[in-house]
Amino acid sequence: MRFRLMTPLRMSYEYSYAKAFPFDKMVDGMMNAEMIDDTIEIIMEGIRGRKRINLIINDRAGSNAPMIAQQIAKRLQEVINI
């Protein structure tokens, strides 16, 4: 199971790149709040199905991929009670 978080919906590649650059912090309006919950739902579906999960996060998804990954990891810990 492989999925990618890329350019926000209804936002062009060029605009998202310009808005996110230099990709060193979260930028208001870049990441849809539902993206984390949707991602957790997909991950949980993969876990239940015993699937290998590959998640690729692009900086353009919210302007800082490592920070997005941290948010996803924190939420996943809450959901599975680690």
mmCIF file of the N, C-alpha and C atoms, coordinates in Angstrom:
data_MODEL
# 
_entry.id   MODEL 
# 
loop_
_atom_site.group_PDB 
_atom_site.id 
_atom_site.type_symbol 
_atom_site.label_atom_id 
_atom_site.label_alt_id 
_atom_site.label_comp_id 
_atom_site.label_asym_id 
_atom_site.label_entity_id 
_atom_site.label_seq_id 
_atom_site.pdbx_PDB_ins_code 
_atom_site.Cartn_x 
_atom_site.Cartn_y 
_atom_site.Cartn_z 
_atom_site.occupancy 
_atom_site.B_iso_or_equiv 
_atom_site.pdbx_formal_charge 
_atom_site.auth_seq_id 
_atom_site.auth_comp_id 
_atom_site.auth_asym_id 
_atom_site.auth_atom_id 
_atom_site.pdbx_PDB_model_num 
ATOM 1   N N  . MET A 1 1  ? 0.860  -1.156 0.000  1.00 0.00 ? 1  MET A N  1 
ATOM 2   C CA . MET A 1 1  ? 0.000  0.000  0.000  1.00 0.00 ? 1  MET A CA 1 
ATOM 3   C C  . MET A 1 1  ? 0.914  1.228  0.000  1.00 0.00 ? 1  MET A C  1 
ATOM 4   N N  . ARG A 1 2  ? 0.780  2.051  -1.013 1.00 0.00 ? 2  ARG A N  1 
ATOM 5   C CA . ARG A 1 2  ? 1.637  3.221  -1.138 1.00 0.00 ? 2  ARG A CA 1 
ATOM 6   C C  . ARG A 1 2  ? 0.769  4.444  -1.423 1.00 0.00 ? 2  ARG A C  1 
ATOM 7   N N  . PHE A 1 3  ? 1.025  5.517  -0.692 1.00 0.00 ? 3  PHE A N  1 
ATOM 8   C CA . PHE A 1 3  ? 0.322  6.754  -1.001 1.00 0.00 ? 3  PHE A CA 1 
ATOM 9   C C  . PHE A 1 3  ? 1.206  7.945  -0.691 1.00 0.00 ? 3  PHE A C  1 
ATOM 10  N N  . ARG A 1 4  ? 0.855  9.069  -1.312 1.00 0.00 ? 4  ARG A N  1 
ATOM 11  C CA . ARG A 1 4  ? 1.675  10.279 -1.202 1.00 0.00 ? 4  ARG A CA 1 
ATOM 12  C C  . ARG A 1 4  ? 0.819  11.470 -0.814 1.00 0.00 ? 4  ARG A C  1 
ATOM 13  N N  . LEU A 1 5  ? 1.385  12.300 0.031  1.00 0.00 ? 5  LEU A N  1 
ATOM 14  C CA . LEU A 1 5  ? 0.775  13.582 0.356  1.00 0.00 ? 5  LEU A CA 1 
ATOM 15  C C  . LEU A 1 5  ? 1.548  14.618 -0.445 1.00 0.00 ? 5  LEU A C  1 
ATOM 16  N N  . MET A 1 6  ? 0.852  15.268 -1.350 1.00 0.00 ? 6  MET A N  1 
ATOM 17  C CA . MET A 1 6  ? 1.522  16.156 -2.283 1.00 0.00 ? 6  MET A CA 1 
ATOM 18  C C  . MET A 1 6  ? 0.939  17.564 -2.206 1.00 0.00 ? 6  MET A C  1 
ATOM 19  N N  . THR A 1 7  ? 0.699  18.140 -3.351 1.00 0.00 ? 7  THR A N  1 
ATOM 20  C CA . THR A 1 7  ? 0.155  19.483 -3.456 1.00 0.00 ? 7  THR A CA 1 
ATOM 21  C C  . THR A 1 7  ? -1.275 19.510 -2.932 1.00 0.00 ? 7  THR A C  1 
ATOM 22  N N  . PRO A 1 8  ? -1.636 20.500 -2.107 1.00 0.00 ? 8  PRO A N  1 
ATOM 23  C CA . PRO A 1 8  ? -3.011 20.587 -1.594 1.00 0.00 ? 8  PRO A CA 1 
ATOM 24  C C  . PRO A 1 8  ? -4.040 20.650 -2.728 1.00 0.00 ? 8  PRO A C  1 
ATOM 25  N N  . LEU A 1 9  ? -5.233 20.163 -2.423 1.00 0.00 ? 9  LEU A N  1 
ATOM 26  C CA . LEU A 1 9  ? -6.322 20.202 -3.408 1.00 0.00 ? 9  LEU A CA 1 
ATOM 27  C C  . LEU A 1 9  ? -6.595 21.634 -3.865 1.00 0.00 ? 9  LEU A C  1 
ATOM 28  N N  . ARG A 1 10 ? -6.898 21.756 -5.122 1.00 0.00 ? 10 ARG A N  1 
ATOM 29  C CA . ARG A 1 10 ? -7.249 23.050 -5.731 1.00 0.00 ? 10 ARG A CA 1 
ATOM 30  C C  . ARG A 1 10 ? -6.140 24.103 -5.592 1.00 0.00 ? 10 ARG A C  1 
ATOM 31  N N  . MET A 1 11 ? -4.894 23.646 -5.509 1.00 0.00 ? 11 MET A N  1 
ATOM 32  C CA . MET A 1 11 ? -3.768 24.573 -5.448 1.00 0.00 ? 11 MET A CA 1 
ATOM 33  C C  . MET A 1 11 ? -2.747 24.114 -6.492 1.00 0.00 ? 11 MET A C  1 
ATOM 34  N N  . SER A 1 12 ? -2.324 25.005 -7.344 1.00 0.00 ? 12 SER A N  1 
ATOM 35  C CA . SER A 1 12 ? -1.389 24.615 -8.393 1.00 0.00 ? 12 SER A CA 1 
ATOM 36  C C  . SER A 1 12 ? -0.018 24.291 -7.806 1.00 0.00 ? 12 SER A C  1 
ATOM 37  N N  . TYR A 1 13 ? 0.720  23.495 -8.545 1.00 0.00 ? 13 TYR A N  1 
ATOM 38  C CA . TYR A 1 13 ? 2.080  23.152 -8.130 1.00 0.00 ? 13 TYR A CA 1 
ATOM 39  C C  . TYR A 1 13 ? 2.903  24.419 -7.918 1.00 0.00 ? 13 TYR A C  1 
ATOM 40  N N  . GLU A 1 14 ? 2.845  25.322 -8.882 1.00 0.00 ? 14 GLU A N  1 
ATOM 41  C CA . GLU A 1 14 ? 3.654  26.541 -8.819 1.00 0.00 ? 14 GLU A CA 1 
ATOM 42  C C  . GLU A 1 14 ? 3.304  27.389 -7.600 1.00 0.00 ? 14 GLU A C  1 
ATOM 43  N N  . TYR A 1 15 ? 2.010  27.542 -7.341 1.00 0.00 ? 15 TYR A N  1 
ATOM 44  C CA . TYR A 1 15 ? 1.575  28.353 -6.209 1.00 0.00 ? 15 TYR A CA 1 
ATOM 45  C C  . TYR A 1 15 ? 1.977  27.696 -4.894 1.00 0.00 ? 15 TYR A C  1 
ATOM 46  N N  . SER A 1 16 ? 1.769  26.385 -4.793 1.00 0.00 ? 16 SER A N  1 
ATOM 47  C CA . SER A 1 16 ? 2.108  25.686 -3.549 1.00 0.00 ? 16 SER A CA 1 
ATOM 48  C C  . SER A 1 16 ? 3.608  25.736 -3.281 1.00 0.00 ? 16 SER A C  1 
ATOM 49  N N  . TYR A 1 17 ? 4.402  25.609 -4.323 1.00 0.00 ? 17 TYR A N  1 
ATOM 50  C CA . TYR A 1 17 ? 5.854  25.687 -4.160 1.00 0.00 ? 17 TYR A CA 1 
ATOM 51  C C  . TYR A 1 17 ? 6.255  27.076 -3.663 1.00 0.00 ? 17 TYR A C  1 
ATOM 52  N N  . ALA A 1 18 ? 5.741  28.099 -4.313 1.00 0.00 ? 18 ALA A N  1 
ATOM 53  C CA . ALA A 1 18 ? 6.089  29.477 -3.929 1.00 0.00 ? 18 ALA A CA 1 
ATOM 54  C C  . ALA A 1 18 ? 5.628  29.787 -2.506 1.00 0.00 ? 18 ALA A C  1 
ATOM 55  N N  . LYS A 1 19 ? 4.467  29.301 -2.145 1.00 0.00 ? 19 LYS A N  1 
ATOM 56  C CA . LYS A 1 19 ? 3.930  29.572 -0.808 1.00 0.00 ? 19 LYS A CA 1 
ATOM 57  C C  . LYS A 1 19 ? 4.716  28.822 0.271  1.00 0.00 ? 19 LYS A C  1 
ATOM 58  N N  . ALA A 1 20 ? 5.156  27.608 -0.015 1.00 0.00 ? 20 ALA A N  1 
ATOM 59  C CA . ALA A 1 20 ? 5.847  26.774 0.964  1.00 0.00 ? 20 ALA A CA 1 
ATOM 60  C C  . ALA A 1 20 ? 7.338  27.084 1.099  1.00 0.00 ? 20 ALA A C  1 
ATOM 61  N N  . PHE A 1 21 ? 7.938  27.571 0.037  1.00 0.00 ? 21 PHE A N  1 
ATOM 62  C CA . PHE A 1 21 ? 9.385  27.819 0.042  1.00 0.00 ? 21 PHE A CA 1 
ATOM 63  C C  . PHE A 1 21 ? 9.743  28.794 1.151  1.00 0.00 ? 21 PHE A C  1 
ATOM 64  N N  . PRO A 1 22 ? 10.757 28.577 1.944  1.00 0.00 ? 22 PRO A N  1 
ATOM 65  C CA . PRO A 1 22 ? 11.861 27.614 1.825  1.00 0.00 ? 22 PRO A CA 1 
ATOM 66  C C  . PRO A 1 22 ? 11.643 26.303 2.582  1.00 0.00 ? 22 PRO A C  1 
ATOM 67  N N  . PHE A 1 23 ? 10.412 25.933 2.850  1.00 0.00 ? 23 PHE A N  1 
ATOM 68  C CA . PHE A 1 23 ? 10.053 24.630 3.433  1.00 0.00 ? 23 PHE A CA 1 
ATOM 69  C C  . PHE A 1 23 ? 10.616 24.433 4.841  1.00 0.00 ? 23 PHE A C  1 
ATOM 70  N N  . ASP A 1 24 ? 10.740 25.486 5.607  1.00 0.00 ? 24 ASP A N  1 
ATOM 71  C CA . ASP A 1 24 ? 11.353 25.380 6.934  1.00 0.00 ? 24 ASP A CA 1 
ATOM 72  C C  . ASP A 1 24 ? 10.366 25.536 8.089  1.00 0.00 ? 24 ASP A C  1 
ATOM 73  N N  . LYS A 1 25 ? 9.078  25.711 7.772  1.00 0.00 ? 25 LYS A N  1 
ATOM 74  C CA . LYS A 1 25 ? 8.066  25.850 8.814  1.00 0.00 ? 25 LYS A CA 1 
ATOM 75  C C  . LYS A 1 25 ? 6.701  25.547 8.208  1.00 0.00 ? 25 LYS A C  1 
ATOM 76  N N  . MET A 1 26 ? 5.717  25.333 9.055  1.00 0.00 ? 26 MET A N  1 
ATOM 77  C CA . MET A 1 26 ? 4.360  25.137 8.575  1.00 0.00 ? 26 MET A CA 1 
ATOM 78  C C  . MET A 1 26 ? 3.817  26.498 8.149  1.00 0.00 ? 26 MET A C  1 
ATOM 79  N N  . VAL A 1 27 ? 3.069  26.527 7.073  1.00 0.00 ? 27 VAL A N  1 
ATOM 80  C CA . VAL A 1 27 ? 2.500  27.760 6.544  1.00 0.00 ? 27 VAL A CA 1 
ATOM 81  C C  . VAL A 1 27 ? 0.982  27.656 6.630  1.00 0.00 ? 27 VAL A C  1 
ATOM 82  N N  . ASP A 1 28 ? 0.366  28.649 7.274  1.00 0.00 ? 28 ASP A N  1 
ATOM 83  C CA . ASP A 1 28 ? -1.091 28.664 7.384  1.00 0.00 ? 28 ASP A CA 1 
ATOM 84  C C  . ASP A 1 28 ? -1.739 28.570 6.011  1.00 0.00 ? 28 ASP A C  1 
ATOM 85  N N  . GLY A 1 29 ? -2.776 27.759 5.924  1.00 0.00 ? 29 GLY A N  1 
ATOM 86  C CA . GLY A 1 29 ? -3.521 27.628 4.683  1.00 0.00 ? 29 GLY A CA 1 
ATOM 87  C C  . GLY A 1 29 ? -2.974 26.599 3.719  1.00 0.00 ? 29 GLY A C  1 
ATOM 88  N N  . MET A 1 30 ? -1.831 26.001 4.041  1.00 0.00 ? 30 MET A N  1 
ATOM 89  C CA . MET A 1 30 ? -1.262 25.001 3.130  1.00 0.00 ? 30 MET A CA 1 
ATOM 90  C C  . MET A 1 30 ? -1.878 23.624 3.361  1.00 0.00 ? 30 MET A C  1 
ATOM 91  N N  . MET A 1 31 ? -1.955 23.212 4.608  1.00 0.00 ? 31 MET A N  1 
ATOM 92  C CA . MET A 1 31 ? -2.391 21.856 4.907  1.00 0.00 ? 31 MET A CA 1 
ATOM 93  C C  . MET A 1 31 ? -3.839 21.855 5.373  1.00 0.00 ? 31 MET A C  1 
ATOM 94  N N  . ASN A 1 32 ? -4.637 21.056 4.727  1.00 0.00 ? 32 ASN A N  1 
ATOM 95  C CA . ASN A 1 32 ? -6.021 20.870 5.123  1.00 0.00 ? 32 ASN A CA 1 
ATOM 96  C C  . ASN A 1 32 ? -6.029 20.064 6.423  1.00 0.00 ? 32 ASN A C  1 
ATOM 97  N N  . ALA A 1 33 ? -6.738 20.527 7.418  1.00 0.00 ? 33 ALA A N  1 
ATOM 98  C CA . ALA A 1 33 ? -6.765 19.856 8.718  1.00 0.00 ? 33 ALA A CA 1 
ATOM 99  C C  . ALA A 1 33 ? -7.233 18.408 8.613  1.00 0.00 ? 33 ALA A C  1 
ATOM 100 N N  . GLU A 1 34 ? -8.050 18.108 7.652  1.00 0.00 ? 34 GLU A N  1 
ATOM 101 C CA . GLU A 1 34 ? -8.561 16.747 7.482  1.00 0.00 ? 34 GLU A CA 1 
ATOM 102 C C  . GLU A 1 34 ? -7.515 15.796 6.910  1.00 0.00 ? 34 GLU A C  1 
ATOM 103 N N  . MET A 1 35 ? -6.431 16.344 6.371  1.00 0.00 ? 35 MET A N  1 
ATOM 104 C CA . MET A 1 35 ? -5.411 15.503 5.751  1.00 0.00 ? 35 MET A CA 1 
ATOM 105 C C  . MET A 1 35 ? -4.815 14.516 6.764  1.00 0.00 ? 35 MET A C  1 
ATOM 106 N N  . ILE A 1 36 ? -4.577 14.958 7.986  1.00 0.00 ? 36 ILE A N  1 
ATOM 107 C CA . ILE A 1 36 ? -4.003 14.074 9.007  1.00 0.00 ? 36 ILE A CA 1 
ATOM 108 C C  . ILE A 1 36 ? -4.985 12.942 9.326  1.00 0.00 ? 36 ILE A C  1 
ATOM 109 N N  . ASP A 1 37 ? -6.241 13.286 9.559  1.00 0.00 ? 37 ASP A N  1 
ATOM 110 C CA . ASP A 1 37 ? -7.240 12.258 9.870  1.00 0.00 ? 37 ASP A CA 1 
ATOM 111 C C  . ASP A 1 37 ? -7.426 11.284 8.712  1.00 0.00 ? 37 ASP A C  1 
ATOM 112 N N  . ASP A 1 38 ? -7.461 11.800 7.493  1.00 0.00 ? 38 ASP A N  1 
ATOM 113 C CA . ASP A 1 38 ? -7.590 10.927 6.321  1.00 0.00 ? 38 ASP A CA 1 
ATOM 114 C C  . ASP A 1 38 ? -6.389 9.992  6.206  1.00 0.00 ? 38 ASP A C  1 
ATOM 115 N N  . THR A 1 39 ? -5.215 10.523 6.475  1.00 0.00 ? 39 THR A N  1 
ATOM 116 C CA . THR A 1 39 ? -3.995 9.722  6.408  1.00 0.00 ? 39 THR A CA 1 
ATOM 117 C C  . THR A 1 39 ? -4.032 8.615  7.466  1.00 0.00 ? 39 THR A C  1 
ATOM 118 N N  . ILE A 1 40 ? -4.457 8.956  8.673  1.00 0.00 ? 40 ILE A N  1 
ATOM 119 C CA . ILE A 1 40 ? -4.568 7.959  9.743  1.00 0.00 ? 40 ILE A CA 1 
ATOM 120 C C  . ILE A 1 40 ? -5.565 6.880  9.357  1.00 0.00 ? 40 ILE A C  1 
ATOM 121 N N  . GLU A 1 41 ? -6.664 7.269  8.768  1.00 0.00 ? 41 GLU A N  1 
ATOM 122 C CA . GLU A 1 41 ? -7.675 6.298  8.335  1.00 0.00 ? 41 GLU A CA 1 
ATOM 123 C C  . GLU A 1 41 ? -7.085 5.322  7.316  1.00 0.00 ? 41 GLU A C  1 
ATOM 124 N N  . ILE A 1 42 ? -6.316 5.824  6.363  1.00 0.00 ? 42 ILE A N  1 
ATOM 125 C CA . ILE A 1 42 ? -5.693 4.960  5.352  1.00 0.00 ? 42 ILE A CA 1 
ATOM 126 C C  . ILE A 1 42 ? -4.657 4.046  6.002  1.00 0.00 ? 42 ILE A C  1 
ATOM 127 N N  . ILE A 1 43 ? -3.865 4.588  6.918  1.00 0.00 ? 43 ILE A N  1 
ATOM 128 C CA . ILE A 1 43 ? -2.857 3.777  7.610  1.00 0.00 ? 43 ILE A CA 1 
ATOM 129 C C  . ILE A 1 43 ? -3.539 2.661  8.408  1.00 0.00 ? 43 ILE A C  1 
ATOM 130 N N  . MET A 1 44 ? -4.587 2.993  9.128  1.00 0.00 ? 44 MET A N  1 
ATOM 131 C CA . MET A 1 44 ? -5.291 1.993  9.926  1.00 0.00 ? 44 MET A CA 1 
ATOM 132 C C  . MET A 1 44 ? -5.905 0.907  9.040  1.00 0.00 ? 44 MET A C  1 
ATOM 133 N N  . GLU A 1 45 ? -6.404 1.297  7.889  1.00 0.00 ? 45 GLU A N  1 
ATOM 134 C CA . GLU A 1 45 ? -6.931 0.314  6.936  1.00 0.00 ? 45 GLU A CA 1 
ATOM 135 C C  . GLU A 1 45 ? -5.821 -0.645 6.511  1.00 0.00 ? 45 GLU A C  1 
ATOM 136 N N  . GLY A 1 46 ? -4.643 -0.099 6.248  1.00 0.00 ? 46 GLY A N  1 
ATOM 137 C CA . GLY A 1 46 ? -3.504 -0.941 5.886  1.00 0.00 ? 46 GLY A CA 1 
ATOM 138 C C  . GLY A 1 46 ? -3.082 -1.861 7.010  1.00 0.00 ? 46 GLY A C  1 
ATOM 139 N N  . ILE A 1 47 ? -3.070 -1.343 8.235  1.00 0.00 ? 47 ILE A N  1 
ATOM 140 C CA . ILE A 1 47 ? -2.712 -2.168 9.393  1.00 0.00 ? 47 ILE A CA 1 
ATOM 141 C C  . ILE A 1 47 ? -3.703 -3.314 9.560  1.00 0.00 ? 47 ILE A C  1 
ATOM 142 N N  . ARG A 1 48 ? -4.990 -2.987 9.485  1.00 0.00 ? 48 ARG A N  1 
ATOM 143 C CA . ARG A 1 48 ? -6.015 -4.033 9.626  1.00 0.00 ? 48 ARG A CA 1 
ATOM 144 C C  . ARG A 1 48 ? -5.877 -5.095 8.535  1.00 0.00 ? 48 ARG A C  1 
ATOM 145 N N  . GLY A 1 49 ? -5.489 -4.675 7.362  1.00 0.00 ? 49 GLY A N  1 
ATOM 146 C CA . GLY A 1 49 ? -5.323 -5.609 6.253  1.00 0.00 ? 49 GLY A CA 1 
ATOM 147 C C  . GLY A 1 49 ? -3.941 -6.229 6.187  1.00 0.00 ? 49 GLY A C  1 
ATOM 148 N N  . ARG A 1 50 ? -3.124 -5.949 7.205  1.00 0.00 ? 50 ARG A N  1 
ATOM 149 C CA . ARG A 1 50 ? -1.758 -6.476 7.274  1.00 0.00 ? 50 ARG A CA 1 
ATOM 150 C C  . ARG A 1 50 ? -0.956 -6.130 6.018  1.00 0.00 ? 50 ARG A C  1 
ATOM 151 N N  . LYS A 1 51 ? -1.113 -4.914 5.568  1.00 0.00 ? 51 LYS A N  1 
ATOM 152 C CA . LYS A 1 51 ? -0.416 -4.437 4.372  1.00 0.00 ? 51 LYS A CA 1 
ATOM 153 C C  . LYS A 1 51 ? 0.832  -3.657 4.767  1.00 0.00 ? 51 LYS A C  1 
ATOM 154 N N  . ARG A 1 52 ? 1.835  -3.728 3.944  1.00 0.00 ? 52 ARG A N  1 
ATOM 155 C CA . ARG A 1 52 ? 3.007  -2.877 4.101  1.00 0.00 ? 52 ARG A CA 1 
ATOM 156 C C  . ARG A 1 52 ? 2.607  -1.487 3.632  1.00 0.00 ? 52 ARG A C  1 
ATOM 157 N N  . ILE A 1 53 ? 2.965  -0.477 4.390  1.00 0.00 ? 53 ILE A N  1 
ATOM 158 C CA . ILE A 1 53 ? 2.539  0.885  4.087  1.00 0.00 ? 53 ILE A CA 1 
ATOM 159 C C  . ILE A 1 53 ? 3.753  1.752  3.784  1.00 0.00 ? 53 ILE A C  1 
ATOM 160 N N  . ASN A 1 54 ? 3.707  2.418  2.651  1.00 0.00 ? 54 ASN A N  1 
ATOM 161 C CA . ASN A 1 54 ? 4.721  3.393  2.280  1.00 0.00 ? 54 ASN A CA 1 
ATOM 162 C C  . ASN A 1 54 ? 4.036  4.741  2.138  1.00 0.00 ? 54 ASN A C  1 
ATOM 163 N N  . LEU A 1 55 ? 4.424  5.682  2.968  1.00 0.00 ? 55 LEU A N  1 
ATOM 164 C CA . LEU A 1 55 ? 3.852  7.021  2.931  1.00 0.00 ? 55 LEU A CA 1 
ATOM 165 C C  . LEU A 1 55 ? 4.944  7.993  2.518  1.00 0.00 ? 55 LEU A C  1 
ATOM 166 N N  . ILE A 1 56 ? 4.695  8.716  1.466  1.00 0.00 ? 56 ILE A N  1 
ATOM 167 C CA . ILE A 1 56 ? 5.632  9.731  0.982  1.00 0.00 ? 56 ILE A CA 1 
ATOM 168 C C  . ILE A 1 56 ? 4.993  11.085 1.222  1.00 0.00 ? 56 ILE A C  1 
ATOM 169 N N  . ILE A 1 57 ? 5.713  11.954 1.903  1.00 0.00 ? 57 ILE A N  1 
ATOM 170 C CA . ILE A 1 57 ? 5.194  13.285 2.220  1.00 0.00 ? 57 ILE A CA 1 
ATOM 171 C C  . ILE A 1 57 ? 6.060  14.313 1.520  1.00 0.00 ? 57 ILE A C  1 
ATOM 172 N N  . ASN A 1 58 ? 5.425  15.134 0.711  1.00 0.00 ? 58 ASN A N  1 
ATOM 173 C CA . ASN A 1 58 ? 6.138  16.197 0.018  1.00 0.00 ? 58 ASN A CA 1 
ATOM 174 C C  . ASN A 1 58 ? 5.998  17.492 0.810  1.00 0.00 ? 58 ASN A C  1 
ATOM 175 N N  . ASP A 1 59 ? 7.036  18.307 0.808  1.00 0.00 ? 59 ASP A N  1 
ATOM 176 C CA . ASP A 1 59 ? 6.983  19.588 1.507  1.00 0.00 ? 59 ASP A CA 1 
ATOM 177 C C  . ASP A 1 59 ? 5.778  20.423 1.076  1.00 0.00 ? 59 ASP A C  1 
ATOM 178 N N  . ARG A 1 60 ? 5.378  20.319 -0.170 1.00 0.00 ? 60 ARG A N  1 
ATOM 179 C CA . ARG A 1 60 ? 4.260  21.127 -0.663 1.00 0.00 ? 60 ARG A CA 1 
ATOM 180 C C  . ARG A 1 60 ? 2.933  20.764 -0.009 1.00 0.00 ? 60 ARG A C  1 
ATOM 181 N N  . ALA A 1 61 ? 2.844  19.611 0.628  1.00 0.00 ? 61 ALA A N  1 
ATOM 182 C CA . ALA A 1 61 ? 1.586  19.209 1.278  1.00 0.00 ? 61 ALA A CA 1 
ATOM 183 C C  . ALA A 1 61 ? 1.234  20.129 2.438  1.00 0.00 ? 61 ALA A C  1 
ATOM 184 N N  . GLY A 1 62 ? 2.221  20.719 3.079  1.00 0.00 ? 62 GLY A N  1 
ATOM 185 C CA . GLY A 1 62 ? 1.950  21.600 4.211  1.00 0.00 ? 62 GLY A CA 1 
ATOM 186 C C  . GLY A 1 62 ? 3.107  22.520 4.496  1.00 0.00 ? 62 GLY A C  1 
ATOM 187 N N  . SER A 1 63 ? 4.105  22.440 3.683  1.00 0.00 ? 63 SER A N  1 
ATOM 188 C CA . SER A 1 63 ? 5.295  23.281 3.650  1.00 0.00 ? 63 SER A CA 1 
ATOM 189 C C  . SER A 1 63 ? 6.468  22.770 4.468  1.00 0.00 ? 63 SER A C  1 
ATOM 190 N N  . ASN A 1 64 ? 6.319  21.651 5.196  1.00 0.00 ? 64 ASN A N  1 
ATOM 191 C CA . ASN A 1 64 ? 7.451  21.065 5.894  1.00 0.00 ? 64 ASN A CA 1 
ATOM 192 C C  . ASN A 1 64 ? 7.149  19.595 6.156  1.00 0.00 ? 64 ASN A C  1 
ATOM 193 N N  . ALA A 1 65 ? 7.701  18.723 5.318  1.00 0.00 ? 65 ALA A N  1 
ATOM 194 C CA . ALA A 1 65 ? 7.406  17.290 5.400  1.00 0.00 ? 65 ALA A CA 1 
ATOM 195 C C  . ALA A 1 65 ? 7.743  16.676 6.755  1.00 0.00 ? 65 ALA A C  1 
ATOM 196 N N  . PRO A 1 66 ? 8.899  16.982 7.370  1.00 0.00 ? 66 PRO A N  1 
ATOM 197 C CA . PRO A 1 66 ? 9.175  16.380 8.678  1.00 0.00 ? 66 PRO A CA 1 
ATOM 198 C C  . PRO A 1 66 ? 8.149  16.769 9.747  1.00 0.00 ? 66 PRO A C  1 
ATOM 199 N N  . MET A 1 67 ? 7.673  17.996 9.719  1.00 0.00 ? 67 MET A N  1 
ATOM 200 C CA . MET A 1 67 ? 6.664  18.418 10.695 1.00 0.00 ? 67 MET A CA 1 
ATOM 201 C C  . MET A 1 67 ? 5.324  17.739 10.436 1.00 0.00 ? 67 MET A C  1 
ATOM 202 N N  . ILE A 1 68 ? 5.000  17.522 9.184  1.00 0.00 ? 68 ILE A N  1 
ATOM 203 C CA . ILE A 1 68 ? 3.776  16.799 8.846  1.00 0.00 ? 68 ILE A CA 1 
ATOM 204 C C  . ILE A 1 68 ? 3.892  15.362 9.342  1.00 0.00 ? 68 ILE A C  1 
ATOM 205 N N  . ALA A 1 69 ? 5.045  14.736 9.124  1.00 0.00 ? 69 ALA A N  1 
ATOM 206 C CA . ALA A 1 69 ? 5.269  13.360 9.585  1.00 0.00 ? 69 ALA A CA 1 
ATOM 207 C C  . ALA A 1 69 ? 5.137  13.271 11.104 1.00 0.00 ? 69 ALA A C  1 
ATOM 208 N N  . GLN A 1 70 ? 5.624  14.264 11.816 1.00 0.00 ? 70 GLN A N  1 
ATOM 209 C CA . GLN A 1 70 ? 5.499  14.281 13.278 1.00 0.00 ? 70 GLN A CA 1 
ATOM 210 C C  . GLN A 1 70 ? 4.031  14.354 13.695 1.00 0.00 ? 70 GLN A C  1 
ATOM 211 N N  . GLN A 1 71 ? 3.254  15.162 13.008 1.00 0.00 ? 71 GLN A N  1 
ATOM 212 C CA . GLN A 1 71 ? 1.830  15.271 13.329 1.00 0.00 ? 71 GLN A CA 1 
ATOM 213 C C  . GLN A 1 71 ? 1.116  13.939 13.088 1.00 0.00 ? 71 GLN A C  1 
ATOM 214 N N  . ILE A 1 72 ? 1.471  13.290 11.987 1.00 0.00 ? 72 ILE A N  1 
ATOM 215 C CA . ILE A 1 72 ? 0.861  11.996 11.670 1.00 0.00 ? 72 ILE A CA 1 
ATOM 216 C C  . ILE A 1 72 ? 1.262  10.963 12.718 1.00 0.00 ? 72 ILE A C  1 
ATOM 217 N N  . ALA A 1 73 ? 2.534  10.923 13.089 1.00 0.00 ? 73 ALA A N  1 
ATOM 218 C CA . ALA A 1 73 ? 3.012  9.963  14.088 1.00 0.00 ? 73 ALA A CA 1 
ATOM 219 C C  . ALA A 1 73 ? 2.327  10.189 15.433 1.00 0.00 ? 73 ALA A C  1 
ATOM 220 N N  . LYS A 1 74 ? 2.201  11.439 15.832 1.00 0.00 ? 74 LYS A N  1 
ATOM 221 C CA . LYS A 1 74 ? 1.542  11.746 17.111 1.00 0.00 ? 74 LYS A CA 1 
ATOM 222 C C  . LYS A 1 74 ? 0.089  11.280 17.098 1.00 0.00 ? 74 LYS A C  1 
ATOM 223 N N  . ARG A 1 75 ? -0.597 11.592 16.020 1.00 0.00 ? 75 ARG A N  1 
ATOM 224 C CA . ARG A 1 75 ? -2.017 11.192 15.910 1.00 0.00 ? 75 ARG A CA 1 
ATOM 225 C C  . ARG A 1 75 ? -2.153 9.680  15.867 1.00 0.00 ? 75 ARG A C  1 
ATOM 226 N N  . LEU A 1 76 ? -1.244 8.999  15.158 1.00 0.00 ? 76 LEU A N  1 
ATOM 227 C CA . LEU A 1 76 ? -1.281 7.540  15.078 1.00 0.00 ? 76 LEU A CA 1 
ATOM 228 C C  . LEU A 1 76 ? -1.048 6.934  16.458 1.00 0.00 ? 76 LEU A C  1 
ATOM 229 N N  . GLN A 1 77 ? -0.141 7.486  17.233 1.00 0.00 ? 77 GLN A N  1 
ATOM 230 C CA . GLN A 1 77 ? 0.084  6.998  18.592 1.00 0.00 ? 77 GLN A CA 1 
ATOM 231 C C  . GLN A 1 77 ? -1.187 7.130  19.426 1.00 0.00 ? 77 GLN A C  1 
ATOM 232 N N  . GLU A 1 78 ? -1.889 8.234  19.273 1.00 0.00 ? 78 GLU A N  1 
ATOM 233 C CA . GLU A 1 78 ? -3.140 8.429  20.008 1.00 0.00 ? 78 GLU A CA 1 
ATOM 234 C C  . GLU A 1 78 ? -4.189 7.400  19.607 1.00 0.00 ? 78 GLU A C  1 
ATOM 235 N N  . VAL A 1 79 ? -4.261 7.126  18.326 1.00 0.00 ? 79 VAL A N  1 
ATOM 236 C CA . VAL A 1 79 ? -5.294 6.211  17.821 1.00 0.00 ? 79 VAL A CA 1 
ATOM 237 C C  . VAL A 1 79 ? -5.020 4.771  18.260 1.00 0.00 ? 79 VAL A C  1 
ATOM 238 N N  . ILE A 1 80 ? -3.753 4.344  18.238 1.00 0.00 ? 80 ILE A N  1 
ATOM 239 C CA . ILE A 1 80 ? -3.472 2.953  18.588 1.00 0.00 ? 80 ILE A CA 1 
ATOM 240 C C  . ILE A 1 80 ? -2.967 2.805  20.023 1.00 0.00 ? 80 ILE A C  1 
ATOM 241 N N  . ASN A 1 81 ? -2.998 3.906  20.776 1.00 0.00 ? 81 ASN A N  1 
ATOM 242 C CA . ASN A 1 81 ? -2.665 3.877  22.206 1.00 0.00 ? 81 ASN A CA 1 
ATOM 243 C C  . ASN A 1 81 ? -1.281 3.339  22.512 1.00 0.00 ? 81 ASN A C  1 
ATOM 244 N N  . ILE A 1 82 ? -0.285 3.870  21.856 1.00 0.00 ? 82 ILE A N  1 
ATOM 245 C CA . ILE A 1 82 ? 1.105  3.477  22.154 1.00 0.00 ? 82 ILE A CA 1 
ATOM 246 C C  . ILE A 1 82 ? 1.612  4.338  23.269 1.00 0.00 ? 82 ILE A C  1 
# 
